Amino acid sequence: MKWSLEGKWITGGFSLALVLMGAVSFISYQNATQLAESAKQVRQTNQVLKAITAISATLTDAESGRRGYMLLGDPEELERYNKAVESLKQQIDKLRQPLDDTPIQRQRLDTLESLISQRLNLFQTFIDQYQKAPERFSAQNPLIIQKKRNQDEIRRLIQDLVREEEELLETQVEQSQANFQFRMWLESLGTLLTFVILFGVYALLYRQMVKRQQAETLQRALAQEKELSELKLQFFSMVSHEFRTPLSLIVGSAQLLGESLKSVVEPAKLKNLYRIQSSAKVMTQLLRDVLTLARADAGKLECNPSLVEMQTFCLNLVEDFQVFSESKRTIKFIKQGSCTHAYLDEKLLYSILSNLLDNAIKYSALETPVYFTLICEPDAVTFQIRDEGIGIDQKEQQKLYEPFSRGKNAREIMGTGLGLAVVKKCLDLHRGEISVESEVGKGTTFTVRIPQGKENRG
């Protein structure tokens, strides 16, 4: 099945929209996974910070318990100190797991654990010495100096741990924000592009629907027109058949009466009889032209070209006009060109040339000749029919080939206005061309050109 261009565009649009939506969904899923991982890391970092803060607070609590016991001798303060020491071990173990993936932090934690262990040992030494000899320690006591150094190292190490975790937390938050913004931007862009693509596909589908409706409407109109043309053809065929027989009888009877009465009746008295003949011939020609146009409109007018000897055909046509025409007019036939035969439909060509000659005779004075020129060449056959009659106004030449169209200066002369319409229909079947050169009061020249390519040979 061969697809139309619009069908390919629609299929491509749907495919592109599906691919785009799939890509956006996949990237959005990955981004959501990253956001979830970032959130997990943020929670873990917060837990680390809380654990470090808790360790610092527990150390302070242990220090307070030790001091309280040494200053006041209160056993509860000693118990408070012991609980703080036990809690420190648990807190360090809890902190170790989140920091396993960070070598620097794990190293710092190991150092911190060592320093805390040293501090606890110092605390225990202070307590043991106090229990043996309760006395105040001087500021220069080596234990005091060592404790202070240990405290400073622990504080610095905790600050390093906190600073590292805070920087990590800030990085994680920024990354999460960037991922979230990217996801929002991606989903917005994907939605916009998908909407544009689907809107384009909808527009193409709507256009196809409109075209299909127009085609169906046109097809129905053509079917109705064809049916109407066939009805017109049937009607005109019936009318032509019904009228042609009595008209032939009228013409034949009038001719017989004219011949039989010519010797006994004065010519002036036969004028009405000649009018009957002329009117009957006009009606016959009118029926013939109307039937030809109806057949052409119905597509029943056929062109069947055959090889025709052109000079003989044209001379026979001239002879028919000179024999059967009431006005004995001079028709000057001129032949030009090298060829002798052409492929033409004799009936259609006879209708073309007879109508043009009839108009030339009808619309020119009796004393002026009509020039009939045949130009026969291998690639085309050209006919020129020139008269010295009333001419055609330039403004009216555009409507010459419309049925019942007649010039203002020709309305006093009997005619139907169908001759040139018949000429155009018959010439179109030959794929020929017709042109006119005319000047009012000086005459008219019609030029008919029929090509002789292979397509014109049936």
ZAMARGU-4260 file (C-alpha; in steps of 0.2 Angstrom, whole numbers, plus 5000, padded with zeros to 4 digits):
<rodrens>
0) 5000/5000/5000 | 5007/5017/4995 | 5006/5030/5008 | 5002/5048/5005 | 5014/5062/5011
5) 5001/5067/5024 | 4999/5049/5030 | 5018/5048/5032 | 5018/5064/5041 | 5004/5059/5053
10) 5013/5042/5056 | 5029/5050/5059 | 5021/5063/5071 | 5013/5050/5081 | 5029/5039/5082
15) 5039/5055/5087 | 5027/5059/5100 | 5028/5042/5107 | 5047/5042/5107 | 5047/5059/5115
20) 5035/5054/5129 | 5045/5038/5132 | 5062/5047/5132 | 5055/5061/5144 | 5047/5047/5155
25) 5063/5037/5156 | 5074/5053/5160 | 5061/5059/5172 | 5062/5042/5181 | 5081/5042/5181
30) 5080/5060/5188 | 5067/5054/5201 | 5078/5040/5206 | 5093/5052/5208 | 5081/5064/5219
35) 5077/5049/5230 | 5095/5045/5232 | 5100/5063/5235 | 5086/5064/5248 | 5092/5048/5256
40) 5110/5055/5257 | 5104/5072/5264 | 5095/5062/5278 | 5110/5052/5281 | 5121/5068/5282
45) 5109/5075/5294 | 5110/5060/5305 | 5129/5061/5304 | 5128/5079/5310 | 5116/5075/5324
50) 5127/5060/5329 | 5143/5072/5329 | 5133/5085/5339 | 5127/5071/5351 | 5145/5065/5354
55) 5150/5083/5358 | 5136/5085/5370 | 5139/5068/5378 | 5158/5073/5380 | 5152/5089/5388
60) 5140/5080/5399 | 5154/5068/5405 | 5165/5082/5408 | 5151/5090/5419 | 5149/5074/5428
65) 5167/5072/5432 | 5169/5090/5438 | 5153/5088/5449 | 5159/5073/5457 | 5177/5080/5460
70) 5170/5096/5467 | 5155/5090/5477 | 5159/5072/5479 | 5141/5068/5474 | 5139/5050/5469
75) 5125/5055/5457 | 5137/5065/5447 | 5149/5050/5446 | 5134/5039/5439 | 5130/5053/5427
80) 5148/5052/5421 | 5148/5033/5419 | 5132/5034/5409 | 5139/5047/5397 | 5154/5036/5395
85) 5143/5021/5390 | 5133/5032/5378 | 5149/5038/5370 | 5153/5021/5364 | 5136/5018/5357
90) 5136/5035/5348 | 5153/5031/5340 | 5148/5014/5334 | 5132/5022/5327 | 5142/5036/5318
95) 5154/5023/5310 | 5142/5015/5298 | 5137/5031/5288 | 5155/5036/5286 | 5161/5020/5279
100) 5160/5027/5261 | 5170/5042/5265 | 5189/5038/5268 | 5194/5055/5275 | 5179/5056/5287
105) 5182/5038/5293 | 5200/5042/5296 | 5194/5057/5306 | 5182/5046/5315 | 5196/5034/5320
110) 5206/5048/5326 | 5191/5056/5336 | 5188/5039/5344 | 5206/5038/5349 | 5206/5055/5356
115) 5189/5052/5365 | 5197/5036/5372 | 5212/5046/5378 | 5200/5059/5386 | 5190/5045/5395
120) 5207/5038/5402 | 5212/5055/5408 | 5194/5057/5416 | 5197/5040/5424 | 5214/5045/5430
125) 5207/5061/5438 | 5194/5051/5447 | 5205/5038/5453 | 5218/5051/5460 | 5203/5061/5468
130) 5197/5045/5476 | 5214/5042/5483 | 5218/5059/5489 | 5204/5072/5487 | 5213/5088/5483
135) 5212/5102/5470 | 5223/5100/5455 | 5233/5115/5450 | 5233/5122/5433 | 5251/5116/5430
140) 5247/5098/5434 | 5252/5088/5419 | 5235/5079/5418 | 5226/5096/5417 | 5238/5101/5403
145) 5236/5085/5394 | 5217/5086/5396 | 5216/5103/5389 | 5227/5098/5374 | 5216/5083/5371
150) 5200/5094/5372 | 5207/5106/5359 | 5211/5092/5347 | 5194/5084/5350 | 5185/5101/5347
155) 5196/5104/5331 | 5192/5086/5324 | 5173/5088/5328 | 5174/5105/5319 | 5182/5097/5304
160) 5169/5083/5304 | 5155/5095/5305 | 5162/5106/5292 | 5165/5092/5280 | 5147/5085/5282
165) 5140/5103/5281 | 5149/5105/5264 | 5143/5088/5258 | 5125/5092/5264 | 5126/5109/5254
170) 5132/5100/5239 | 5119/5087/5240 | 5105/5100/5242 | 5112/5110/5227 | 5112/5094/5217
175) 5095/5090/5222 | 5089/5107/5217 | 5097/5106/5201 | 5090/5089/5197 | 5073/5095/5202
180) 5074/5110/5191 | 5081/5100/5177 | 5066/5088/5179 | 5053/5102/5179 | 5062/5110/5164
185) 5062/5093/5155 | 5044/5089/5159 | 5038/5106/5153 | 5048/5105/5137 | 5043/5087/5134
190) 5024/5092/5137 | 5026/5107/5126 | 5034/5097/5112 | 5022/5083/5113 | 5007/5096/5113
195) 5015/5104/5097 | 5017/5087/5088 | 5000/5081/5093 | 4992/5097/5088 | 5002/5096/5071
200) 4995/5078/5069 | 4978/5084/5074 | 4979/5098/5061 | 4984/5086/5047 | 4970/5074/5052
205) 4958/5088/5052 | 4965/5094/5035 | 4963/5076/5028 | 4945/5076/5035 | 4941/5092/5027
210) 4949/5087/5010 | 4939/5070/5011 | 4923/5079/5014 | 4927/5091/5000 | 4932/5077/4989
215) 4915/5068/4993 | 4906/5084/4990 | 4914/5086/4974 | 4912/5068/4969 | 4893/5069/4973
220) 4892/5086/4963 | 4901/5077/4949 | 4889/5062/4950 | 4874/5074/4950 | 4881/5084/4936
225) 4885/5068/4926 | 4868/5062/4929 | 4860/5079/4924 | 4871/5079/4909 | 4865/5061/4904
230) 4847/5067/4907 | 4850/5082/4896 | 4858/5071/4883 | 4843/5059/4883 | 4831/5074/4882
235) 4840/5082/4868 | 4843/5066/4859 | 4824/5063/4860 | 4820/5080/4855 | 4832/5080/4841
240) 4825/5063/4835 | 4807/5069/4836 | 4810/5086/4828 | 4823/5081/4815 | 4811/5070/4805
245) 4797/5083/4803 | 4810/5096/4800 | 4817/5085/4786 | 4800/5083/4779 | 4797/5102/4779
250) 4814/5106/4771 | 4811/5092/4758 | 4793/5097/4754 | 4798/5116/4753 | 4812/5111/4741
255) 4800/5101/4730 | 4787/5114/4730 | 4800/5127/4726 | 4806/5117/4711 | 4789/5113/4705
260) 4782/5131/4707 | 4798/5139/4700 | 4792/5139/4682 | 4774/5144/4685 | 4775/5156/4700
265) 4785/5173/4700 | 4801/5172/4711 | 4795/5186/4722 | 4780/5176/4727 | 4791/5161/4732
270) 4799/5172/4746 | 4789/5164/4760 | 4793/5147/4754 | 4811/5151/4755 | 4809/5157/4772
275) 4801/5141/4778 | 4816/5132/4771 | 4829/5144/4779 | 4820/5143/4796 | 4819/5124/4795
280) 4837/5123/4791 | 4841/5135/4806 | 4831/5124/4818 | 4840/5108/4811 | 4857/5116/4814
285) 4851/5122/4831 | 4846/5104/4836 | 4862/5097/4830 | 4873/5110/4839 | 4863/5108/4855
290) 4864/5089/4854 | 4883/5090/4851 | 4885/5101/4866 | 4875/5090/4877 | 4885/5075/4872
295) 4901/5084/4875 | 4895/5089/4893 | 4890/5071/4896 | 4907/5065/4890 | 4899/5055/4876
300) 4907/5065/4862 | 4921/5055/4856 | 4936/5059/4845 | 4941/5044/4834 | 4955/5051/4822
305) 4960/5043/4806 | 4971/5047/4791 | 4962/5060/4781 | 4968/5067/4764 | 4967/5086/4768
310) 4965/5094/4752 | 4951/5083/4746 | 4942/5085/4763 | 4943/5104/4762 | 4937/5105/4743
315) 4922/5094/4747 | 4918/5105/4762 | 4919/5121/4750 | 4908/5112/4737 | 4895/5108/4750
320) 4893/5126/4755 | 4893/5132/4737 | 4879/5119/4732 | 4868/5119/4747 | 4870/5137/4752
325) 4856/5149/4747 | 4868/5164/4744 | 4881/5159/4731 | 4897/5165/4740 | 4914/5165/4733
330) 4925/5154/4745 | 4944/5155/4740 | 4953/5140/4745 | 4972/5141/4747 | 4984/5126/4752
335) 5001/5128/4759 | 5013/5116/4767 | 5022/5100/4762 | 5011/5086/4769 | 4995/5079/4762
340) 4987/5068/4775 | 4983/5071/4794 | 4976/5061/4808 | 4959/5069/4812 | 4941/5065/4816
345) 4932/5069/4800 | 4915/5072/4809 | 4922/5083/4822 | 4933/5093/4809 | 4918/5095/4798
350) 4908/5102/4812 | 4923/5114/4817 | 4926/5121/4799 | 4908/5121/4794 | 4903/5132/4808
355) 4917/5144/4805 | 4913/5145/4787 | 4895/5147/4790 | 4899/5162/4802 | 4911/5170/4789
360) 4897/5169/4776 | 4883/5174/4788 | 4892/5190/4795 | 4900/5197/4779 | 4893/5205/4763
365) 4887/5196/4748 | 4900/5203/4736 | 4915/5200/4748 | 4924/5183/4747 | 4928/5171/4761
370) 4946/5165/4762 | 4949/5147/4767 | 4968/5142/4770 | 4975/5125/4774 | 4993/5124/4781
375) 4997/5106/4782 | 5014/5102/4791 | 5021/5086/4798 | 5019/5092/4816 | 5002/5102/4815
380) 4988/5106/4803 | 4982/5124/4803 | 4966/5131/4796 | 4963/5150/4793 | 4946/5156/4789
385) 4945/5175/4785 | 4931/5186/4780 | 4929/5205/4777 | 4913/5206/4787 | 4906/5216/4802
390) 4920/5210/4814 | 4920/5207/4833 | 4923/5220/4846 | 4938/5217/4857 | 4929/5217/4873
395) 4917/5203/4867 | 4931/5191/4861 | 4933/5184/4878 | 4916/5177/4878 | 4915/5170/4860
400) 4915/5152/4865 | 4902/5152/4878 | 4885/5145/4872 | 4872/5158/4866 | 4885/5172/4867
405) 4883/5184/4852 | 4891/5201/4848 | 4880/5217/4849 | 4883/5220/4831 | 4877/5203/4826
410) 4860/5203/4835 | 4851/5208/4819 | 4857/5193/4809 | 4849/5176/4812 | 4860/5165/4823
415) 4860/5154/4838 | 4876/5158/4847 | 4881/5140/4848 | 4892/5138/4833 | 4908/5144/4841
420) 4904/5134/4857 | 4903/5118/4847 | 4919/5123/4838 | 4928/5124/4855 | 4921/5107/4861
425) 4926/5098/4846 | 4943/5106/4845 | 4947/5102/4864 | 4944/5084/4859 | 4958/5086/4846
430) 4969/5095/4859 | 4969/5109/4847 | 4970/5128/4849 | 4959/5142/4841 | 4963/5161/4840
435) 4955/5176/4833 | 4960/5192/4826 | 4946/5204/4822 | 4942/5223/4820 | 4925/5230/4819
440) 4920/5234/4801 | 4935/5226/4793 | 4933/5208/4796 | 4938/5193/4806 | 4951/5179/4805
445) 4950/5163/4814 | 4965/5151/4816 | 4963/5133/4821 | 4979/5123/4825 | 4978/5104/4828
450) 4994/5096/4833 | 4999/5079/4825 | 5009/5070/4839 | 5006/5052/4844 | 4994/5057/4857
455) 4982/5064/4843 | 4982/5047/4834 | 4970/5038/4845
</rodrens>
